[in-house]
Amino acid sequence: MSTGETAEGSKLLWSTQDLAKRLQSPGISVVDTRPAELFAGGRIPGARHFDPYFVNCDDTSERPLASFTRMWANMLGWRGVKPGDTLVFYGAFTDMCAARGFWFAEYLGHKDVHVLDGGFGAWRERGLPIEQSSQPPAPAKYPFSAEPDRVATFQSVMDAIGSDGRVILDNRSRAEFTGEDRRAKHGGAIPSARHCDWENLYDPATGRMKSPESLAKILKAAGATPEKEIIVYCNTGYRSAHAYLAMRALGYPRIRNYVGSWQEWGNRDDLPIVKGGS
């Protein structure tokens, strides 16, 4: 598989030109992950709305995770998305919510899923069509077959601590990583985790993902290289989904998003924590 491609050979990150050419094609579902107020103010024609922020899972035990997974599938189906669709997520830019949608769709086993690189900002900048009213999509059933190798649980993270073949990558801010900024009962980091702030992975001037060469350099410096299994985490699994997207765009074959992230790990008293960072 070449860099930045799906198993079907299509790019993961679509340009505005890519989407504009395909927008009227049969079987395409475009999902706007911005807040509802922004969606109502103008969106890409035909887009359906799904703001995933705060749709979280802070217990990755088997039954809560299974319930959470079914909920996501039902919400996509409610918005008319079908498993065979070409699915394109977009946010305000190439942001964490669009990436969260991408990761979750892959976790559900969706085979043809993409992110609009630069998001709605890039679309508007190009002067492409924007709509403000439309008919709601017809709900559809979304049967799925979850791919467990795309998600990490607290147990799989425990198993990865100190492992030579696996890298735990923390995508929070440096202050969160060191424990200075505490957003759960406990502050700090997972033992043996390496730090790579998600904000280093996109270009703030354009809102697009950085070049493959820049991403590879940043990730290599953090110890995250393609031959390793990578587990990414943040506070609630959104910023880590963005890192997941960056590595998938580079063709990394084995990446897991720890969906419980620090809201699970840092609120438990029975899991190991280090402070001070590295």
PyMOL commands that set and color helices and strands:
alter all, ss='L'
color gray80, all
select helices_A, chain A and resi 16-22+36-41+62-78+96-107+119-125+148-150+154-160+174-178+198-200+212-221+239-249+261-265
alter helices_A, ss='H'
color red, helices_A
select strands_A, chain A and resi 13-14+28-32+48-49+86-90+113-116+151-152+166-170+194-195+202-203+208-209+229-233+255-258
alter strands_A, ss='S'
color yellow, strands_A
deselect
rebuild
show_as cartoon
